[in-house]
Amino acid sequence: MIRIRFLSADGASETLVDAQPGDRLLDLAQAHGQPLEGTCEGAMACSTCHVHLVGGDVAALPPPSEEEEDMLDFAAGANRQSRLACQIKLVAGMAALDVKMPRGVVDMSR
């Protein structure tokens, strides 16, 4: 089991979620009321599932693809911790992941 901690953009609230290897981060976030649109449903045609990975077993995840990095160029407030939640599948061996919501998103599909 992998413990996911979703942190609000202002840090005032958090939601704890138990997940399994193979779970997609966007699906978990949406199922637990996080403010991620995921407009393109994982096709990497928008940045509405942009998150910041701020702690836990981040190093266990595969690095972002070139396509994901290109799409992150359009994400509001992107930084070195930025990822697209639609592209993150949890992997075996992870114990925890801390995910902070960004302050805003840019919806490229509209």
N, CA, C and O atoms as a GROMACS GRO file, in nm:
protein
  440
    1MET      N    1   0.084  -0.118   0.000
    1MET     CA    2   0.000   0.000   0.000
    1MET      C    3   0.088   0.125   0.000
    1MET      O    4   0.192   0.129   0.066
    2ILE      N    5   0.046   0.224  -0.073
    2ILE     CA    6   0.119   0.350  -0.085
    2ILE      C    7   0.031   0.461  -0.028
    2ILE      O    8  -0.085   0.474  -0.067
    3ARG      N    9   0.085   0.538   0.064
    3ARG     CA   10   0.011   0.648   0.126
    3ARG      C   11   0.035   0.776   0.045
    3ARG      O   12   0.148   0.824   0.036
    4ILE      N   13  -0.072   0.830  -0.013
    4ILE     CA   14  -0.065   0.955  -0.088
    4ILE      C   15  -0.120   1.066   0.000
    4ILE      O   16  -0.227   1.052   0.059
    5ARG      N   17  -0.047   1.175   0.008
    5ARG     CA   18  -0.093   1.291   0.084
    5ARG      C   19  -0.110   1.407  -0.014
    5ARG      O   20  -0.012   1.461  -0.065
    6PHE      N   21  -0.236   1.444  -0.038
    6PHE     CA   22  -0.266   1.558  -0.124
    6PHE      C   23  -0.272   1.682  -0.037
    6PHE      O   24  -0.347   1.687   0.061
    7LEU      N   25  -0.194   1.783  -0.072
    7LEU     CA   26  -0.187   1.909   0.002
    7LEU      C   27  -0.251   2.019  -0.081
    7LEU      O   28  -0.227   2.028  -0.202
    8SER      N   29  -0.333   2.102  -0.018
    8SER     CA   30  -0.394   2.214  -0.089
    8SER      C   31  -0.287   2.315  -0.127
    8SER      O   32  -0.178   2.315  -0.070
    9ALA      N   33  -0.316   2.400  -0.223
    9ALA     CA   34  -0.221   2.499  -0.272
    9ALA      C   35  -0.171   2.590  -0.160
    9ALA      O   36  -0.055   2.630  -0.159
   10ASP      N   37  -0.260   2.624  -0.067
   10ASP     CA   38  -0.221   2.713   0.042
   10ASP      C   39  -0.165   2.638   0.162
   10ASP      O   40  -0.125   2.699   0.261
   11GLY      N   41  -0.163   2.505   0.155
   11GLY     CA   42  -0.108   2.425   0.263
   11GLY      C   43  -0.199   2.412   0.383
   11GLY      O   44  -0.159   2.355   0.485
   12ALA      N   45  -0.321   2.464   0.374
   12ALA     CA   46  -0.412   2.466   0.488
   12ALA      C   47  -0.483   2.332   0.510
   12ALA      O   48  -0.532   2.306   0.620
   13SER      N   49  -0.490   2.249   0.407
   13SER     CA   50  -0.559   2.122   0.425
   13SER      C   51  -0.486   2.010   0.353
   13SER      O   52  -0.408   2.034   0.261
   14GLU      N   53  -0.512   1.888   0.398
   14GLU     CA   54  -0.453   1.772   0.334
   14GLU      C   55  -0.554   1.658   0.332
   14GLU      O   56  -0.642   1.650   0.418
   15THR      N   57  -0.539   1.571   0.234
   15THR     CA   58  -0.623   1.454   0.221
   15THR      C   59  -0.531   1.333   0.208
   15THR      O   60  -0.442   1.331   0.123
   16LEU      N   61  -0.552   1.232   0.293
   16LEU     CA   62  -0.472   1.111   0.288
   16LEU      C   63  -0.547   1.003   0.212
   16LEU      O   64  -0.666   0.982   0.235
   17VAL      N   65  -0.478   0.936   0.123
   17VAL     CA   66  -0.538   0.834   0.038
   17VAL      C   67  -0.445   0.713   0.034
   17VAL      O   68  -0.324   0.728   0.020
   18ASP      N   69  -0.502   0.594   0.048
   18ASP     CA   70  -0.424   0.471   0.031
   18ASP      C   71  -0.438   0.425  -0.113
   18ASP      O   72  -0.548   0.420  -0.167
   19ALA      N   73  -0.324   0.392  -0.175
   19ALA     CA   74  -0.322   0.357  -0.316
   19ALA      C   75  -0.241   0.229  -0.335
   19ALA      O   76  -0.177   0.178  -0.243
   20GLN      N   77  -0.246   0.179  -0.458
   20GLN     CA   78  -0.175   0.057  -0.494
   20GLN      C   79  -0.080   0.084  -0.611
   20GLN      O   80  -0.103   0.178  -0.688
   21PRO      N   81   0.026   0.004  -0.625
   21PRO     CA   82   0.109   0.016  -0.744
   21PRO      C   83   0.022   0.000  -0.868
   21PRO      O   84  -0.067  -0.084  -0.873
   22GLY      N   85   0.050   0.082  -0.968
   22GLY     CA   86  -0.028   0.079  -1.092
   22GLY      C   87  -0.139   0.182  -1.096
   22GLY      O   88  -0.188   0.215  -1.204
   23ASP      N   89  -0.180   0.234  -0.980
   23ASP     CA   90  -0.282   0.338  -0.977
   23ASP      C   91  -0.228   0.464  -1.044
   23ASP      O   92  -0.110   0.498  -1.029
   24ARG      N   93  -0.315   0.532  -1.118
   24ARG     CA   94  -0.277   0.658  -1.183
   24ARG      C   95  -0.311   0.773  -1.089
   24ARG      O   96  -0.421   0.778  -1.034
   25LEU      N   97  -0.217   0.863  -1.070
   25LEU     CA   98  -0.233   0.972  -0.974
   25LEU      C   99  -0.354   1.060  -1.006
   25LEU      O  100  -0.424   1.102  -0.913
   26LEU      N  101  -0.380   1.088  -1.132
   26LEU     CA  102  -0.496   1.171  -1.168
   26LEU      C  103  -0.626   1.105  -1.123
   26LEU      O  104  -0.713   1.172  -1.068
   27ASP      N  105  -0.641   0.975  -1.145
   27ASP     CA  106  -0.762   0.904  -1.105
   27ASP      C  107  -0.783   0.912  -0.954
   27ASP      O  108  -0.894   0.934  -0.907
   28LEU      N  109  -0.675   0.893  -0.879
   28LEU     CA  110  -0.684   0.901  -0.732
   28LEU      C  111  -0.724   1.042  -0.688
   28LEU      O  112  -0.810   1.058  -0.600
   29ALA      N  113  -0.662   1.142  -0.749
   29ALA     CA  114  -0.692   1.281  -0.712
   29ALA      C  115  -0.838   1.314  -0.738
   29ALA      O  116  -0.905   1.371  -0.653
   30GLN      N  117  -0.888   1.278  -0.855
   30GLN     CA  118  -1.027   1.308  -0.890
   30GLN      C  119  -1.124   1.231  -0.801
   30GLN      O  120  -1.228   1.285  -0.762
   31ALA      N  121  -1.092   1.107  -0.769
   31ALA     CA  122  -1.180   1.026  -0.684
   31ALA      C  123  -1.188   1.078  -0.541
   31ALA      O  124  -1.280   1.044  -0.467
   32HIS      N  125  -1.090   1.160  -0.503
   32HIS     CA  126  -1.085   1.211  -0.366
   32HIS      C  127  -1.099   1.363  -0.360
   32HIS      O  128  -1.050   1.427  -0.267
   33GLY      N  129  -1.168   1.419  -0.459
   33GLY     CA  130  -1.208   1.559  -0.453
   33GLY      C  131  -1.100   1.663  -0.475
   33GLY      O  132  -1.118   1.778  -0.435
   34GLN      N  133  -0.989   1.625  -0.537
   34GLN     CA  134  -0.883   1.723  -0.562
   34GLN      C  135  -0.918   1.805  -0.686
   34GLN      O  136  -0.982   1.754  -0.778
   35PRO      N  137  -0.876   1.932  -0.690
   35PRO     CA  138  -0.915   2.022  -0.799
   35PRO      C  139  -0.831   2.005  -0.926
   35PRO      O  140  -0.764   2.099  -0.970
   36LEU      N  141  -0.836   1.886  -0.984
   36LEU     CA  142  -0.765   1.859  -1.107
   36LEU      C  143  -0.865   1.820  -1.214
   36LEU      O  144  -0.937   1.722  -1.201
   37GLU      N  145  -0.870   1.899  -1.321
   37GLU     CA  146  -0.963   1.874  -1.430
   37GLU      C  147  -0.928   1.751  -1.512
   37GLU      O  148  -1.012   1.663  -1.531
   38GLY      N  149  -0.806   1.745  -1.561
   38GLY     CA  150  -0.768   1.637  -1.650
   38GLY      C  151  -0.850   1.640  -1.778
   38GLY      O  152  -0.898   1.536  -1.824
   39THR      N  153  -0.865   1.757  -1.836
   39THR     CA  154  -0.951   1.780  -1.951
   39THR      C  155  -0.923   1.686  -2.066
   39THR      O  156  -1.016   1.638  -2.130
   40CYS      N  157  -0.797   1.658  -2.095
   40CYS     CA  158  -0.762   1.576  -2.211
   40CYS      C  159  -0.762   1.426  -2.180
   40CYS      O  160  -0.730   1.345  -2.267
   41GLU      N  161  -0.796   1.390  -2.057
   41GLU     CA  162  -0.805   1.250  -2.013
   41GLU      C  163  -0.675   1.173  -2.032
   41GLU      O  164  -0.678   1.054  -2.064
   42GLY      N  165  -0.564   1.239  -2.014
   42GLY     CA  166  -0.434   1.172  -2.017
   42GLY      C  167  -0.364   1.172  -2.151
   42GLY      O  168  -0.262   1.105  -2.166
   43ALA      N  169  -0.414   1.246  -2.247
   43ALA     CA  170  -0.354   1.251  -2.381
   43ALA      C  171  -0.240   1.352  -2.389
   43ALA      O  172  -0.181   1.370  -2.496
   44MET      N  173  -0.208   1.419  -2.280
   44MET     CA  174  -0.105   1.523  -2.273
   44MET      C  175  -0.132   1.635  -2.372
   44MET      O  176  -0.041   1.680  -2.442
   45ALA      N  177  -0.257   1.679  -2.379
   45ALA     CA  178  -0.295   1.790  -2.466
   45ALA      C  179  -0.336   1.912  -2.385
   45ALA      O  180  -0.381   2.012  -2.442
   46CYS      N  181  -0.320   1.906  -2.255
   46CYS     CA  182  -0.351   2.020  -2.168
   46CYS      C  183  -0.260   2.010  -2.046
   46CYS      O  184  -0.179   1.918  -2.036
   47SER      N  185  -0.272   2.102  -1.955
   47SER     CA  186  -0.193   2.095  -1.832
   47SER      C  187  -0.284   2.106  -1.709
   47SER      O  188  -0.243   2.156  -1.605
   48THR      N  189  -0.409   2.060  -1.723
   48THR     CA  190  -0.507   2.076  -1.615
   48THR      C  191  -0.493   1.972  -1.505
   48THR      O  192  -0.575   1.968  -1.413
   49CYS      N  193  -0.390   1.888  -1.512
   49CYS     CA  194  -0.364   1.793  -1.403
   49CYS      C  195  -0.224   1.816  -1.347
   49CYS      O  196  -0.165   1.727  -1.287
   50HIS      N  197  -0.173   1.937  -1.366
   50HIS     CA  198  -0.040   1.975  -1.316
   50HIS      C  199  -0.038   1.972  -1.163
   50HIS      O  200  -0.126   2.029  -1.098
   51VAL      N  201   0.062   1.905  -1.106
   51VAL     CA  202   0.082   1.899  -0.962
   51VAL      C  203   0.230   1.919  -0.930
   51VAL      O  204   0.316   1.916  -1.019
   52HIS      N  205   0.258   1.940  -0.801
   52HIS     CA  206   0.395   1.948  -0.753
   52HIS      C  207   0.419   1.827  -0.663
   52HIS      O  208   0.346   1.807  -0.565
   53LEU      N  209   0.519   1.745  -0.694
   53LEU     CA  210   0.556   1.632  -0.609
   53LEU      C  211   0.659   1.683  -0.509
   53LEU      O  212   0.772   1.713  -0.545
   54VAL      N  213   0.617   1.693  -0.382
   54VAL     CA  214   0.699   1.763  -0.284
   54VAL      C  215   0.761   1.674  -0.177
   54VAL      O  216   0.836   1.724  -0.093
   55GLY      N  217   0.733   1.545  -0.178
   55GLY     CA  218   0.792   1.460  -0.077
   55GLY      C  219   0.756   1.314  -0.097
   55GLY      O  220   0.678   1.279  -0.186
   56GLY      N  221   0.814   1.231  -0.014
   56GLY     CA  222   0.790   1.088  -0.024
   56GLY      C  223   0.886   1.025  -0.123
   56GLY      O  224   0.997   1.075  -0.144
   57ASP      N  225   0.843   0.916  -0.183
   57ASP     CA  226   0.928   0.836  -0.271
   57ASP      C  227   0.926   0.885  -0.416
   57ASP      O  228   0.907   0.806  -0.508
   58VAL      N  229   0.944   1.014  -0.436
   58VAL     CA  230   0.942   1.075  -0.569
   58VAL      C  231   1.049   1.012  -0.658
   58VAL      O  232   1.025   0.989  -0.777
   59ALA      N  233   1.166   0.983  -0.602
   59ALA     CA  234   1.277   0.930  -0.681
   59ALA      C  235   1.246   0.791  -0.738
   59ALA      O  236   1.313   0.748  -0.833
   60ALA      N  237   1.149   0.722  -0.684
   60ALA     CA  238   1.113   0.589  -0.734
   60ALA      C  239   1.035   0.596  -0.866
   60ALA      O  240   1.027   0.496  -0.938
   61LEU      N  241   0.978   0.711  -0.896
   61LEU     CA  242   0.899   0.727  -1.019
   61LEU      C  243   0.990   0.744  -1.140
   61LEU      O  244   1.098   0.802  -1.129
   62PRO      N  245   0.946   0.694  -1.255
   62PRO     CA  246   1.023   0.721  -1.377
   62PRO      C  247   1.022   0.872  -1.404
   62PRO      O  248   0.928   0.941  -1.367
   63PRO      N  249   1.127   0.922  -1.467
   63PRO     CA  250   1.131   1.066  -1.498
   63PRO      C  251   1.025   1.101  -1.602
   63PRO      O  252   0.976   1.013  -1.673
   64PRO      N  253   0.990   1.229  -1.611
   64PRO     CA  254   0.892   1.269  -1.713
   64PRO      C  255   0.948   1.249  -1.853
   64PRO      O  256   1.068   1.262  -1.877
   65SER      N  257   0.859   1.216  -1.944
   65SER     CA  258   0.899   1.204  -2.084
   65SER      C  259   0.924   1.342  -2.142
   65SER      O  260   0.889   1.444  -2.081
   66GLU      N  261   0.984   1.346  -2.259
   66GLU     CA  262   1.006   1.474  -2.327
   66GLU      C  263   0.873   1.543  -2.356
   66GLU      O  264   0.862   1.665  -2.345
   67GLU      N  265   0.772   1.464  -2.395
   67GLU     CA  266   0.639   1.519  -2.424
   67GLU      C  267   0.577   1.582  -2.299
   67GLU      O  268   0.516   1.688  -2.305
   68GLU      N  269   0.593   1.513  -2.184
   68GLU     CA  270   0.540   1.569  -2.058
   68GLU      C  271   0.612   1.698  -2.023
   68GLU      O  272   0.548   1.795  -1.983
   69GLU      N  273   0.742   1.700  -2.036
   69GLU     CA  274   0.818   1.822  -2.007
   69GLU      C  275   0.774   1.937  -2.098
   69GLU      O  276   0.763   2.051  -2.054
   70ASP      N  277   0.750   1.906  -2.225
   70ASP     CA  278   0.702   2.010  -2.318
   70ASP      C  279   0.568   2.066  -2.273
   70ASP      O  280   0.547   2.187  -2.278
   71MET      N  281   0.476   1.980  -2.230
   71MET     CA  282   0.344   2.026  -2.186
   71MET      C  283   0.354   2.104  -2.055
   71MET      O  284   0.275   2.196  -2.032
   72LEU      N  285   0.448   2.069  -1.970
   72LEU     CA  286   0.466   2.143  -1.844
   72LEU      C  287   0.509   2.287  -1.870
   72LEU      O  288   0.491   2.373  -1.783
   73ASP      N  289   0.564   2.315  -1.987
   73ASP     CA  290   0.600   2.453  -2.021
   73ASP      C  291   0.476   2.542  -2.022
   73ASP      O  292   0.487   2.664  -2.006
   74PHE      N  293   0.357   2.483  -2.041
   74PHE     CA  294   0.232   2.560  -2.045
   74PHE      C  295   0.162   2.566  -1.909
   74PHE      O  296   0.061   2.634  -1.895
   75ALA      N  297   0.214   2.496  -1.809
   75ALA     CA  298   0.150   2.489  -1.678
   75ALA      C  299   0.184   2.612  -1.595
   75ALA      O  300   0.300   2.650  -1.583
   76ALA      N  301   0.081   2.674  -1.539
   76ALA     CA  302   0.101   2.791  -1.452
   76ALA      C  303   0.176   2.749  -1.326
   76ALA      O  304   0.138   2.652  -1.260
   77GLY      N  305   0.282   2.820  -1.294
   77GLY     CA  306   0.356   2.794  -1.171
   77GLY      C  307   0.441   2.669  -1.174
   77GLY      O  308   0.475   2.615  -1.068
   78ALA      N  309   0.476   2.621  -1.292
   78ALA     CA  310   0.559   2.500  -1.302
   78ALA      C  311   0.697   2.524  -1.243
   78ALA      O  312   0.753   2.634  -1.253
   79ASN      N  313   0.751   2.420  -1.181
   79ASN     CA  314   0.886   2.426  -1.126
   79ASN      C  315   0.949   2.287  -1.138
   79ASN      O  316   0.894   2.200  -1.205
   80ARG      N  317   1.063   2.264  -1.076
   80ARG     CA  318   1.133   2.136  -1.087
   80ARG      C  319   1.056   2.020  -1.026
   80ARG      O  320   1.084   1.905  -1.057
   81GLN      N  321   0.961   2.049  -0.942
   81GLN     CA  322   0.879   1.945  -0.879
   81GLN      C  323   0.752   1.915  -0.959
   81GLN      O  324   0.673   1.829  -0.920
   82SER      N  325   0.732   1.984  -1.068
   82SER     CA  326   0.609   1.972  -1.146
   82SER      C  327   0.603   1.843  -1.225
   82SER      O  328   0.702   1.797  -1.282
   83ARG      N  329   0.483   1.786  -1.227
   83ARG     CA  330   0.452   1.669  -1.311
   83ARG      C  331   0.306   1.680  -1.353
   83ARG      O  332   0.229   1.756  -1.295
   84LEU      N  333   0.269   1.602  -1.455
   84LEU     CA  334   0.130   1.588  -1.494
   84LEU      C  335   0.078   1.462  -1.426
   84LEU      O  336   0.132   1.353  -1.447
   85ALA      N  337  -0.027   1.476  -1.345
   85ALA     CA  338  -0.079   1.362  -1.269
   85ALA      C  339  -0.129   1.250  -1.359
   85ALA      O  340  -0.130   1.134  -1.318
   86CYS      N  341  -0.169   1.284  -1.481
   86CYS     CA  342  -0.217   1.181  -1.574
   86CYS      C  343  -0.104   1.089  -1.620
   86CYS      O  344  -0.130   0.980  -1.669
   87GLN      N  345   0.020   1.132  -1.604
   87GLN     CA  346   0.134   1.054  -1.650
   87GLN      C  347   0.204   0.978  -1.539
   87GLN      O  348   0.305   0.911  -1.562
   88ILE      N  349   0.151   0.987  -1.418
   88ILE     CA  350   0.216   0.923  -1.303
   88ILE      C  351   0.140   0.798  -1.262
   88ILE      O  352   0.027   0.806  -1.214
   89LYS      N  353   0.203   0.684  -1.283
   89LYS     CA  354   0.151   0.557  -1.232
   89LYS      C  355   0.240   0.517  -1.116
   89LYS      O  356   0.362   0.512  -1.129
   90LEU      N  357   0.177   0.489  -1.002
   90LEU     CA  358   0.253   0.452  -0.884
   90LEU      C  359   0.323   0.319  -0.905
   90LEU      O  360   0.271   0.230  -0.971
   91VAL      N  361   0.442   0.307  -0.848
   91VAL     CA  362   0.523   0.188  -0.870
   91VAL      C  363   0.544   0.111  -0.741
   91VAL      O  364   0.542   0.167  -0.631
   92ALA      N  365   0.565  -0.020  -0.756
   92ALA     CA  366   0.593  -0.106  -0.641
   92ALA      C  367   0.717  -0.056  -0.569
   92ALA      O  368   0.810  -0.005  -0.632
   93GLY      N  369   0.718  -0.070  -0.441
   93GLY     CA  370   0.831  -0.026  -0.360
   93GLY      C  371   0.814   0.112  -0.301
   93GLY      O  372   0.889   0.152  -0.213
   94MET      N  373   0.715   0.186  -0.350
   94MET     CA  374   0.687   0.318  -0.292
   94MET      C  375   0.610   0.299  -0.162
   94MET      O  376   0.527   0.210  -0.151
   95ALA      N  377   0.640   0.384  -0.064
   95ALA     CA  378   0.564   0.383   0.062
   95ALA      C  379   0.473   0.504   0.072
   95ALA      O  380   0.364   0.496   0.129
   96ALA      N  381   0.518   0.617   0.016
   96ALA     CA  382   0.442   0.741   0.031
   96ALA      C  383   0.476   0.838  -0.081
   96ALA      O  384   0.582   0.830  -0.144
   97LEU      N  385   0.384   0.932  -0.104
   97LEU     CA  386   0.406   1.039  -0.202
   97LEU      C  387   0.326   1.161  -0.156
   97LEU      O  388   0.207   1.151  -0.128
   98ASP      N  389   0.393   1.274  -0.148
   98ASP     CA  390   0.328   1.400  -0.112
   98ASP      C  391   0.307   1.482  -0.238
   98ASP      O  392   0.402   1.510  -0.311
   99VAL      N  393   0.181   1.521  -0.261
   99VAL     CA  394   0.142   1.589  -0.384
   99VAL      C  395   0.075   1.721  -0.348
   99VAL      O  396  -0.028   1.722  -0.280
  100LYS      N  397   0.133   1.832  -0.392
  100LYS     CA  398   0.076   1.964  -0.362
  100LYS      C  399   0.006   2.018  -0.486
  100LYS      O  400   0.060   2.014  -0.597
  101MET      N  401  -0.115   2.068  -0.465
  101MET     CA  402  -0.190   2.130  -0.574
  101MET      C  403  -0.128   2.266  -0.607
  101MET      O  404  -0.093   2.340  -0.516
  102PRO      N  405  -0.116   2.299  -0.736
  102PRO     CA  406  -0.064   2.431  -0.772
  102PRO      C  407  -0.172   2.537  -0.752
  102PRO      O  408  -0.289   2.504  -0.733
  103ARG      N  409  -0.134   2.661  -0.755
  103ARG     CA  410  -0.229   2.771  -0.736
  103ARG      C  411  -0.318   2.791  -0.857
  103ARG      O  412  -0.427   2.846  -0.841
  104GLY      N  413  -0.279   2.748  -0.975
  104GLY     CA  414  -0.362   2.768  -1.093
  104GLY      C  415  -0.322   2.673  -1.204
  104GLY      O  416  -0.215   2.612  -1.198
  105VAL      N  417  -0.408   2.661  -1.304
  105VAL     CA  418  -0.379   2.578  -1.420
  105VAL      C  419  -0.413   2.654  -1.546
  105VAL      O  420  -0.490   2.750  -1.544
  106VAL      N  421  -0.354   2.610  -1.656
  106VAL     CA  422  -0.388   2.665  -1.787
  106VAL      C  423  -0.452   2.552  -1.866
  106VAL      O  424  -0.390   2.448  -1.887
  107ASP      N  425  -0.575   2.572  -1.909
  107ASP     CA  426  -0.648   2.471  -1.982
  107ASP      C  427  -0.630   2.495  -2.131
  107ASP      O  428  -0.696   2.582  -2.187
  108MET      N  429  -0.541   2.421  -2.196
  108MET     CA  430  -0.507   2.441  -2.336
  108MET      C  431  -0.614   2.386  -2.432
  108MET      O  432  -0.608   2.410  -2.552
  109SER      N  433  -0.713   2.313  -2.380
  109SER     CA  434  -0.814   2.255  -2.466
  109SER      C  435  -0.928   2.353  -2.498
  109SER      O  436  -1.013   2.322  -2.581
  110ARG      N  437  -0.930   2.467  -2.434
  110ARG     CA  438  -1.038   2.564  -2.456
  110ARG      C  439  -0.996   2.677  -2.544
  110ARG      O  440  -1.075   2.767  -2.572
   0.00000   0.00000   0.00000
